[in-house]
Amino acid sequence: MFIEQPPGWFRMLFPGAIFRIKSSEAGRKRVFLTFDDGPIPEVTPWVLDVLDQFNIKATFFMVGQNVERNPWLLEEVKRRGHVAGNHTLHHIQGASATTLRYMRDAAEGARLTGSTLFRPPHGWLRWGQLMALRKHYEIVMYDLVSRDYSRYLTAQDVVANVKQYVRDGSIIVFHDSLKSLPRLKDALPQCLQWLKAQGYEFELIPTKE
């Protein structure tokens, strides 16, 4: 459960970061669908087609290098009504980088994506990095990690994770990556169909822009 839905003490390590956005209306259930690590031509267009089928909008946290290689996919994501977010230029890990290097990498990612929404790769960054990033970006973490990237799980395991841990306001993480595709192909349509059947509404991560 620690991975799929981070506990309260973990969330306290990242003050000001967004993990969940609860509805202010009684009885309303909404979720915020996000995709990390793209865009890539082998996966992202398929994800966009599935989202179109269900009339759902999502936030894509993009790796800057992938945007450089596939700028048309950034434009296609936006054209279809979705939002781009920043996932650094090189998918850099906070634990292995100085704050200065991390900020430079994040700034390049922001330039390429044109977004003030930032999600740290691997869902982790150091205190100094967090404090520096908060001055420029809205830090978007997660309330539910589908674990579609894990080769130790099946598509049905991914679906089960979503069913078990989703709740009102959940920010859900999927990945438009080659590593996730073997599970995503079956799991994503099933999850979207089930969430809609349960009465969940899908919204975009709000920005201050």
Residue pairs with C-beta under 8 A, 6 or more apart in sequence:
1 7
1 165
2 10
3 145
3 147
4 144
4 145
4 146
4 147
4 161
4 164
4 165
5 143
5 144
5 145
5 165
6 19
6 123
6 141
6 142
6 143
11 17
11 19
11 141
14 125
14 130
14 139
14 141
15 130
16 130
16 134
16 139
17 130
17 139
17 140
17 141
18 138
18 139
18 140
18 141
18 171
18 205
19 141
19 142
19 143
19 171
20 143
20 167
20 169
20 170
20 171
21 30
21 32
21 169
21 171
21 205
21 206
22 168
22 169
23 29
23 30
23 168
23 169
28 168
28 201
29 167
29 168
29 198
29 199
29 200
29 201
30 168
30 169
30 200
30 201
30 202
30 203
31 166
31 168
31 169
31 170
31 171
31 172
31 195
31 200
31 201
31 202
31 203
32 59
32 169
32 170
32 171
32 172
32 202
32 203
32 204
32 205
33 51
33 56
33 57
33 58
33 59
33 172
33 174
33 202
34 58
34 59
34 60
34 61
34 85
34 119
34 140
34 142
34 171
34 172
34 173
34 174
34 205
35 44
35 47
35 58
35 59
35 60
35 61
35 173
35 174
35 175
35 176
36 61
36 87
36 119
36 121
36 173
36 174
36 175
36 176
36 177
37 61
37 63
37 66
37 87
37 91
37 175
37 176
37 177
37 180
38 44
38 47
38 60
38 62
38 63
38 66
38 73
38 175
38 176
38 177
39 60
39 62
39 66
39 67
39 70
39 73
39 74
39 77
39 176
40 66
40 70
40 73
40 176
40 177
40 178
41 70
41 73
42 178
42 181
43 176
43 177
43 178
43 180
43 181
43 184
44 60
44 70
44 73
44 76
44 77
44 176
45 73
45 76
46 185
47 174
47 176
47 184
47 188
48 76
48 77
48 80
48 82
50 188
50 189
50 192
51 57
51 58
51 80
51 82
51 192
52 80
53 189
54 189
54 192
54 193
54 196
56 192
56 202
57 81
57 82
57 83
57 202
57 203
57 204
58 82
58 83
58 202
58 204
59 82
59 83
59 84
59 85
59 117
59 140
59 204
59 205
60 77
60 82
60 83
60 84
60 85
60 176
61 85
61 86
61 87
61 117
61 119
61 140
62 74
62 77
62 84
62 85
62 86
62 87
62 109
62 112
62 113
63 87
63 88
63 89
63 90
63 91
63 109
64 86
64 87
64 88
64 89
64 90
64 105
64 108
64 109
64 111
64 112
64 113
65 89
65 90
65 91
66 73
67 73
67 74
67 112
67 113
68 112
74 84
74 112
74 113
77 83
77 84
78 84
82 204
83 115
83 117
83 204
83 205
83 207
84 113
84 114
84 115
84 117
85 113
85 115
85 117
85 118
85 119
85 140
85 205
86 106
86 109
86 110
86 113
86 115
86 116
86 117
86 118
86 119
86 137
87 109
87 118
87 119
87 121
88 102
88 105
88 106
88 108
88 109
88 120
88 121
89 105
89 106
89 108
89 109
89 112
90 105
91 121
92 101
92 102
92 105
92 121
93 121
93 122
93 124
94 102
94 120
94 121
94 122
94 124
94 125
94 126
94 129
95 124
95 126
97 105
97 129
99 126
99 128
99 129
99 132
102 125
102 129
102 132
102 133
103 129
103 132
103 133
106 118
106 133
106 136
106 137
107 136
109 118
110 116
110 118
110 136
110 137
115 207
116 136
116 137
116 138
116 207
116 208
116 209
117 137
117 138
117 140
117 205
117 207
118 133
118 137
118 138
118 139
118 140
119 139
119 140
119 141
119 142
120 129
120 133
120 139
120 141
123 141
123 142
123 145
125 133
130 139
133 139
138 207
138 208
140 171
140 205
141 171
142 171
142 172
142 173
143 165
143 167
143 169
143 170
143 171
143 172
144 161
144 162
144 165
144 166
144 170
144 171
144 172
144 173
145 161
145 173
146 158
146 161
146 162
146 172
146 173
146 174
146 187
146 191
147 153
147 157
147 158
147 161
148 158
148 174
148 175
148 180
148 183
148 184
148 187
148 188
149 175
149 177
149 179
149 180
150 183
151 179
151 182
153 161
153 183
154 183
155 182
155 183
155 184
155 185
155 186
155 187
155 190
156 186
156 187
157 183
158 183
158 184
158 187
158 191
159 187
159 190
159 191
159 194
162 172
162 187
162 191
162 194
162 195
163 191
163 194
166 172
166 195
166 200
171 205
174 180
174 184
174 188
175 184
176 184
195 202
